[in-house]
Amino acid sequence: MSSFVEELTWRGLTHHESDPSLAEKMRAEPFVLYAGFDPSADSLHIGHLLPVLALKRAQQFGHRPIAVVGGATGMIGDPSGKTEERKLLSPEDVERNAAGLRAQLGRFLDFGGGGARLVNNYDWFKEFSFLDFLRRVGKHFSVNMMLGKESVRARLEDREHGISYTEFSYMLIQSYDFLWLNEHHGCRLQIGGSDQWGNITTGIDLIRRVRQSEAFGIALPLVTDSSGKKFGKTEKGAVWLDAARTSAYELYQYFIQCDDRDVGKLLRFYTFLDEKTIVELDETVRAAPEKREAQRVLAREVTTLVHGAHEAAAAEKGAGALFSGDLDAVLANPDIPSSHWPRAQIDSGLPLIKVLSHKEGGLLPSVSAARREIENGGIYINGERVSDIARNLTASDLQRDKFIVLRRGKKNYHVVRVD
């Protein structure tokens, strides 16, 4: 039987490990482990899903995960991966966001009989005085060591923004989280993104100094696509796990459109499919890329994990109807943007470029981008490719005397509604 660490390893999820013997240690006995999630928003996003699923995988292997909602650290702001100071949130904003995160985490982890815990680090920091913190934690770390951490060093090199003492202290606060969880729950392993590695190792060191005991860390990789772009970002912003921010259909579309070069990695990262199944899907990408079978499986699995089987089935059905050009499917889908125009403008000729770049859900961010997309053959009117940048929408384009369907690429739609 493979261990939890070996499961992460074949999936490519172990960017750093603090101890090469960790796999054997976790095979021998159950571990308590944790990952933290700062409530900078009221929803997690796709980037957070990686550590959430790591905790879920650990639970499946018989370990006991702790999800820490950072009510305290969320009021400070983590400098890791940031080029400038975060805006400080009010206590009310932090608590509201924390409530949203707690509800989402419960969809992935079994906080009932499954041994998982959900805690908020504000609970152990709210009575902690500044002097107590300096005596208990601060004395164990040299400023020289802290200045050497990547998250701090990168900010120090930026003379315009620098780093405040508030954010400079973040690594010590996170380190104390690990120590507190170790003392009160026997937690011996922290999991986080690769940008958290400095904070993770600082916590390991604090436990060693204070308790003379062993602790461990695993850093998950930063997820990027084949072009090097950070995964989980779109023209609209982050891909969220909250359906009110990113619908099930939009989530499905995001994953089904992923590049052939990325789909194998994403299947390993974001699904619970076994290695044999994923290797077989890898082969479909090589043998028949036009069928996009691996992308469909990926989109279905992730949407099911986040929103449930019913919503995933509806998203898949809707995507299939759109791909076939079904007008009813386009009109019935609430996630497809649209704009309203007076009939007089259509009768006199409405410039296509104006609609494509319109602020109400336009398919392109600017007129120049719309012009380039037309020239590159990426724009369709009612399923017919357009090549004329001076093309106007007219009454002859209307379907059912009320609608014109624009499409960019294969799956990005916009409905022109004529009043």
BANUSE-930014 format. One record per residue (C-alpha): x negated, y, z negated; residue in one letter. Coordinates in Angstrom, 2 decimals. Each point is the difference from the previous one (the first is absolute). Last residue first. Example, Ala and Ser with C-alpha at 12.3 -4.5 7.8 and 13.67 -1.06 7.14 Angstrom:
2
R      east     north        up   resn
R    -13.67     -1.06     -7.14      S
R      1.37     -3.44     -0.66      A
END
This chain:
419
R      east     north        up   resn
R     35.49     45.65     28.10      D
R     -2.79     -1.94      1.75      V
R     -2.02     -2.45     -2.05      R
R     -3.59     -0.59      1.13      V
R     -1.12     -3.23     -1.62      V
R     -3.67     -0.56     -0.76      H
R     -1.76     -3.36      0.12      Y
R     -3.44     -1.38     -0.83      N
R     -0.19     -3.70      0.88      K
R     -1.85     -0.70      3.23      K
R     -1.85      3.21      0.78      G
R      1.97      3.17     -0.58      R
R      3.72     -0.36      0.64      R
R      2.76      2.46      0.77      L
R      3.67     -0.97     -0.05      V
R      2.48      2.53      1.38      I
R      3.46      0.06     -1.52      F
R      3.44      1.57      0.37      K
R      1.62     -0.67      3.40      D
R     -0.05     -3.74     -0.70      R
R     -3.66      0.23      1.03      Q
R     -1.16      3.42      1.12      L
R     -2.91      0.27      2.42      D
R      2.14      1.49      2.81      S
R      1.00      2.82     -2.36      A
R     -3.59      1.24      0.03      T
R     -3.27     -0.54     -1.86      L
R     -2.75      1.98      1.71      N
R     -3.28     -1.37      1.39      R
R     -2.86      2.52      0.28      A
R     -2.51     -2.55     -1.38      I
R      0.97     -2.36      2.83      D
R     -1.06     -3.61     -0.59      S
R      3.03     -1.51     -1.74      V
R      0.52     -3.73     -0.55      R
R      3.60     -1.23      0.12      E
R      1.48     -1.65     -3.12      G
R      2.64      2.68     -0.63      N
R     -2.72      2.63      0.39      I
R     -3.46     -1.45     -0.57      Y
R     -3.29      1.57     -1.15      I
R     -3.41     -1.72     -0.15      G
R     -1.15      0.53      3.59      G
R     -3.27      1.74     -0.87      N
R      1.19      3.28      1.51      E
R      3.15     -0.18     -2.13      I
R     -2.08     -0.61     -3.16      E
R     -2.34      2.87      0.87      R
R      2.90      2.45      0.41      R
R      1.55     -1.09     -3.28      A
R     -3.32      0.51     -1.80      A
R     -0.29      3.51      1.50      S
R      3.56      0.82     -1.08      V
R     -0.73     -1.08     -3.57      S
R      0.54     -2.68     -2.65      P
R      1.46     -2.63      2.32      L
R      3.14     -2.18     -0.26      L
R      2.20      2.80     -1.27      G
R      1.88     -0.66     -3.22      G
R      1.60      3.40     -0.34      E
R     -3.10      2.19      0.48      K
R      0.23     -0.37      3.80      H
R     -3.13     -1.19      1.80      S
R      1.70     -2.56      2.24      L
R      3.05      2.25      0.41      V
R     -2.01      2.97      1.30      K
R     -2.08     -2.23      2.27      I
R      3.17     -1.33      1.62      L
R      1.08      3.50      0.99      P
R      3.83      0.31     -0.23      L
R      1.69      0.68      3.35      G
R      2.94      2.40      0.45      S
R      2.63     -2.66     -0.69      D
R     -2.09     -1.39     -2.86      I
R     -0.26      3.43     -1.59      Q
R      3.75      0.59      0.38      A
R      0.72     -3.34     -1.63      R
R     -1.38      1.28     -3.27      P
R     -2.88     -2.05     -1.47      W
R     -0.24     -2.26     -3.03      H
R     -3.20     -1.83     -0.94      S
R     -0.63     -3.61     -0.92      S
R     -2.33     -2.11     -2.08      P
R      0.41     -3.79     -0.10      I
R      0.29     -1.20     -3.59      D
R      3.81     -0.02      0.01      P
R      0.09     -2.79      2.63      N
R      3.47     -0.17      1.51      A
R     -0.84      2.15      3.01      L
R     -3.05     -2.04      0.96      V
R      1.76     -3.32     -0.51      A
R      2.95      1.19      2.08      D
R     -2.37      1.06      2.78      L
R     -1.63     -3.45      0.22      D
R     -3.46      0.59      1.51      G
R     -1.18     -3.58     -0.45      S
R     -2.68      1.17     -2.43      F
R      2.69      1.82     -1.94      L
R      2.02     -3.18     -0.46      A
R     -3.04     -1.92     -1.21      G
R     -0.91      2.74     -2.48      A
R      3.53      0.02     -1.38      G
R     -0.04     -3.76     -0.51      K
R     -3.35      0.20     -1.76      E
R      1.16      2.83     -2.24      A
R      3.20     -1.87     -0.88      A
R     -1.95     -3.17     -0.80      A
R     -2.42      1.97     -2.20      A
R      2.87      1.68     -1.83      E
R      1.57     -3.38     -0.80      H
R     -3.30     -1.66     -0.94      A
R     -0.97      2.56     -2.63      G
R     -1.33      3.58      0.06      H
R     -3.71     -0.19     -0.83      V
R     -0.83     -3.68      0.37      L
R      2.47     -0.49      2.85      T
R     -1.39      3.02      1.83      T
R     -3.52     -1.41     -0.41      V
R      0.92     -3.46      1.29      E
R      2.09      1.21      2.96      R
R     -2.60      2.54      1.15      A
R     -2.80     -2.58     -0.21      L
R      2.03     -2.68      1.79      V
R      0.91      2.42      2.78      R
R     -3.61      1.16      0.30      Q
R     -1.25     -3.59      0.29      A
R      2.54     -0.75      2.74      E
R     -1.01      3.00      2.06      R
R      1.17     -1.78      3.18      K
R     -2.40      2.02      2.19      E
R     -2.98     -1.30     -2.00      P
R      0.51     -3.55      1.34      A
R     -3.11     -2.13     -0.50      A
R     -2.19      2.23     -2.18      R
R      2.80      1.41     -2.15      V
R      1.65     -3.43     -0.14      T
R     -3.30     -1.41     -1.33      E
R     -0.03      2.43     -2.92      D
R      3.52     -1.25     -0.78      L
R     -1.39     -3.52     -0.34      E
R     -2.75      1.29     -2.30      V
R      2.70      1.72     -2.07      I
R      2.00     -3.20     -0.37      T
R     -3.07     -2.03     -1.02      K
R     -1.09      2.63     -2.53      E
R      3.31      0.07     -1.87      D
R      2.56      2.77      0.35      L
R      0.29      2.20     -3.09      F
R     -0.06      3.23      1.99      T
R     -1.66      3.43     -0.20      Y
R     -3.74     -0.54      0.12      F
R     -0.34     -3.17      2.06      R
R      2.70      1.03      2.49      L
R     -1.60      3.46      0.09      L
R     -3.38     -1.45      1.00      K
R      1.54     -2.06      2.79      G
R      2.07      2.97      1.25      V
R     -2.85      2.48      0.29      D
R     -1.59     -0.72      3.39      R
R      3.41     -0.63      1.57      D
R      0.93      3.57     -1.03      D
R      2.92      0.65     -2.32      C
R      3.38      0.83      1.51      Q
R      1.86     -2.72     -1.89      I
R     -1.32      1.41     -3.28      F
R      1.28      3.54      0.36      Y
R      3.25     -1.13      1.61      Q
R      0.85     -2.21     -2.96      Y
R     -0.70      2.86     -2.41      L
R      2.13      2.34      2.10      E
R      2.87     -2.52      0.02      Y
R     -0.26     -0.56     -3.74      A
R      0.20      3.75     -0.49      S
R     -2.95      2.14     -1.05      T
R      0.81      2.75     -2.52      R
R      3.45     -1.12     -1.20      A
R     -1.09     -3.62      0.48      A
R     -2.71      0.45     -2.64      D
R     -3.09     -2.03      0.90      L
R     -1.57      2.98      1.77      W
R     -1.94      0.33      3.25      V
R     -1.91      3.25     -0.49      A
R      0.36      3.04      2.26      G
R      2.40      0.76      2.86      K
R     -2.74     -0.36      2.65      E
R     -0.80     -3.31     -1.63      T
R     -2.31     -1.17     -2.78      K
R     -0.04     -3.48     -1.53      G
R     -3.45     -1.09      1.17      F
R     -2.85      2.50     -0.13      K
R     -1.28      0.54      3.54      K
R     -3.10     -1.95      1.02      G
R      1.26     -0.63      3.54      S
R      0.65     -3.67     -0.74      S
R      2.18      0.91     -2.98      D
R     -1.20      0.75     -3.50      T
R      0.74     -1.64     -3.34      V
R     -2.41      0.91     -2.79      L
R     -1.15     -3.31     -1.36      P
R      1.00     -1.38     -3.42      L
R     -2.36      0.47     -2.92      A
R     -0.20     -2.78     -2.57      I
R     -1.12      0.58     -3.58      G
R     -1.06     -2.00     -3.04      F
R     -0.24      0.15     -3.77      A
R     -2.34     -1.66     -2.50      E
R     -0.15      0.86     -3.67      S
R     -2.27      2.11     -2.21      Q
R      3.14      1.84     -1.16      R
R     -1.03      3.64      0.32      V
R     -2.96     -0.20      2.38      R
R      1.24     -2.89      2.14      R
R      3.51      1.42      0.17      I
R     -1.42      3.39      1.06      L
R     -2.15     -1.60      2.68      D
R      2.95     -1.79      1.57      I
R      1.94      3.27     -0.06      G
R     -2.83      1.81      1.79      T
R     -0.09     -2.82      2.54      T
R      3.67      0.57      0.83      I
R     -0.33      3.79      0.25      N
R     -2.90     -0.32      2.43      G
R      1.84     -2.62      2.03      W
R      3.16      2.07      0.34      Q
R     -0.64      1.05      3.62      D
R     -0.12     -3.72      0.83      S
R      3.60     -0.30     -1.11      G
R      0.90     -1.48     -3.36      G
R     -0.01     -3.17     -2.09      I
R     -1.01     -0.13     -3.66      Q
R     -0.82     -3.24     -1.79      L
R     -0.39     -0.94     -3.67      R
R      3.33      0.97     -1.60      C
R      0.32     -1.49     -3.49      G
R      3.26      1.86     -0.61      H
R     -0.78      2.51     -2.77      H
R     -3.79      0.30      0.06      E
R     -0.49     -0.65      3.72      N
R      2.94      2.22      0.92      L
R     -1.50      2.78     -2.12      W
R     -3.46     -0.49      1.54      L
R      1.37      0.03      3.56      F
R      2.04      3.13     -0.67      D
R     -3.10      1.52     -1.64      Y
R     -1.85     -0.34      3.28      S
R      2.83      1.81      1.78      Q
R     -0.40      2.92     -2.40      I
R     -3.77     -0.06      0.42      L
R      0.31      0.01      3.80      M
R      2.40      2.95     -0.11      Y
R     -2.32      2.30     -1.95      S
R     -1.50      1.58      3.14      F
R      3.57      0.68      1.11      E
R      0.63      2.28     -2.97      T
R     -3.56      1.39     -0.04      Y
R      0.74      1.36      3.45      S
R     -1.71     -1.21      3.17      I
R     -1.63      1.95      2.81      G
R      2.28      1.78      2.47      H
R     -2.19      2.19      2.20      E
R     -3.34     -1.51     -0.98      R
R      1.01     -3.48      1.17      D
R     -3.03     -2.05     -1.04      E
R      1.40     -0.16     -3.52      L
R      3.17     -1.57      1.40      R
R     -1.84     -2.86      1.66      A
R     -2.06     -0.58     -3.14      R
R      3.09     -0.30     -2.19      V
R      1.86     -2.71      1.94      S
R     -3.34     -1.70      0.81      E
R     -1.06     -0.37     -3.63      K
R     -3.47      1.40     -0.67      G
R      1.27      3.02     -1.90      L
R      1.64     -2.35     -2.50      M
R     -3.28     -1.78     -0.67      M
R     -1.87      3.26     -0.58      N
R      2.82      1.25     -2.25      V
R     -0.80     -2.90     -2.28      S
R      2.75     -2.26     -1.24      F
R      0.65     -1.72     -3.33      H
R      0.51      3.18     -2.02      K
R      3.01      0.94      2.13      G
R      2.12     -2.98     -1.01      V
R      0.68     -0.21     -3.75      R
R     -1.54      3.28     -1.17      R
R      1.07      2.10      3.00      L
R      3.47     -1.53      0.01      F
R      0.49      0.52     -3.72      D
R     -1.02      3.64      0.41      L
R      2.51      0.49      2.80      F
R      2.76     -1.51     -2.08      S
R      1.75     -3.24      1.03      F
R      3.69      0.06     -0.96      E
R      1.30      0.19      3.59      K
R     -2.79     -2.21      1.38      F
R      1.32     -3.42     -0.97      W
R      3.54      0.42      1.34      D
R     -1.21      2.20      2.87      Y
R     -1.63     -3.15      1.40      N
R      3.39     -1.32      1.09      N
R      0.57     -3.76     -0.12      V
R      1.62     -2.71      2.13      L
R     -0.86     -3.55     -0.98      R
R     -0.02     -3.25      1.98      A
R      0.43     -3.35     -1.76      G
R      2.44     -1.50      2.49      G
R      2.90     -0.32     -2.41      G
R      1.26      3.53      0.58      G
R     -2.37      2.53      1.52      F
R     -0.19     -2.01      3.22      D
R     -1.89      2.22      2.44      L
R      0.98      1.24      3.46      F
R      3.39      1.67     -0.39      R
R     -0.83      1.13     -3.53      G
R     -2.81      2.12      1.40      L
R      2.56      2.13      1.83      Q
R      2.03      0.90     -3.10      A
R     -3.13      0.87     -1.99      R
R     -1.25      2.20      2.84      L
R      3.20      2.06      0.08      G
R     -0.04      0.47     -3.77      A
R     -3.62      1.14      0.21      A
R      0.97      2.67      2.54      N
R      2.60      1.44     -2.35      R
R     -2.43     -0.14     -2.92      E
R     -2.78      1.71      1.98      V
R      2.35      2.69      1.29      D
R      1.23      0.75     -3.53      E
R     -3.55      0.11     -1.37      P
R     -0.83      2.59      2.68      S
R     -2.31     -1.01      2.81      L
R     -3.50      1.40      0.46      L
R     -0.85      0.72      3.64      K
R     -2.89     -2.21      1.03      R
R     -3.44      1.57      0.27      E
R     -1.78     -0.32      3.31      E
R     -1.69     -2.56      2.26      T
R      1.81     -3.01     -1.39      K
R     -1.10     -3.63      0.33      G
R     -0.33     -0.43     -3.74      S
R      0.79      3.28     -1.82      P
R      2.81     -1.64     -2.03      D
R      2.51      2.47     -1.36      G
R      0.53      1.13     -3.59      I
R      3.74     -0.31     -0.67      M
R      0.13     -3.27      1.90      G
R     -2.72     -1.33     -2.31      T
R      2.44      0.29     -2.90      A
R      3.20     -1.40      1.54      G
R     -2.14     -2.47      1.89      G
R      2.33     -2.93      0.63      V
R     -2.04     -3.03     -0.94      V
R      1.06     -3.30      1.56      A
R     -1.23     -2.90     -2.14      I
R     -0.51     -3.39      1.57      P
R     -0.03     -3.36     -1.80      R
R     -1.71     -2.80      1.93      H
R      1.73     -3.18      1.13      G
R     -1.11      0.00      3.64      F
R      3.32      1.51      1.11      Q
R     -0.56      2.83     -2.49      Q
R     -3.36      0.74      1.61      A
R      1.66      0.20      3.43      R
R      2.52      2.50     -1.42      K
R     -2.81      2.09     -1.48      L
R     -1.76      0.00      3.39      A
R      3.35      0.89      1.60      L
R      0.18      3.15     -2.12      V
R     -3.68      0.72      0.78      P
R      0.74     -0.04      3.77      L
R      3.41      1.68     -0.26      L
R     -1.56      3.22     -1.26      H
R     -1.25      0.84      3.51      G
R      3.47     -0.68      1.39      I
R      1.54      2.67     -2.21      H
R      1.26      0.13     -3.59      L
R      2.88      2.30     -0.78      S
R      0.79      2.89     -2.33      D
R     -3.25      1.77      0.86      A
R     -3.30      0.62     -1.85      S
R      1.06     -2.73     -2.42      P
R     -3.43     -1.63     -0.46      D
R     -0.04     -3.74      0.61      F
R     -2.36     -2.21     -1.99      G
R     -0.99     -3.62      0.53      A
R     -0.32     -2.60     -2.71      Y
R     -1.25     -3.44     -0.90      L
R      0.70     -2.58     -2.72      V
R     -1.79     -3.20      0.93      F
R      1.12     -3.62     -0.06      P
R     -2.73     -2.61     -0.43      E
R     -2.53     -2.09      1.97      A
R      0.81      1.21      3.51      R
R     -0.37      3.58     -1.16      M
R     -3.51     -0.70     -1.32      K
R     -0.92     -1.83      3.19      E
R      1.05      2.91      2.20      A
R     -1.71      2.51     -2.31      L
R     -3.43     -1.62      0.39      S
R     -1.19      2.59      2.55      P
R      0.60      2.78     -2.56      D
R      0.96      3.64      0.66      S
R      1.76     -0.74      3.27      E
R      0.15      2.49      2.86      H
R      1.95      0.09      3.29      H
R      1.96     -3.09     -0.95      T
R      3.17      0.04      2.12      L
R     -1.22     -1.78      3.12      G
R      2.85     -2.53     -0.11      R
R     -2.47     -2.81     -0.54      W
R     -1.34      1.94     -3.00      T
R      3.32      0.86     -1.64      L
R      0.94     -3.68     -0.16      E
R     -3.49     -0.85     -1.25      E
R      0.50      2.54     -2.80      V
R      3.34     -1.57     -0.97      F
R     -1.56     -3.42     -0.14      S
R      0.27     -2.75      2.59      S
R      1.38     -3.39     -0.96      M
END
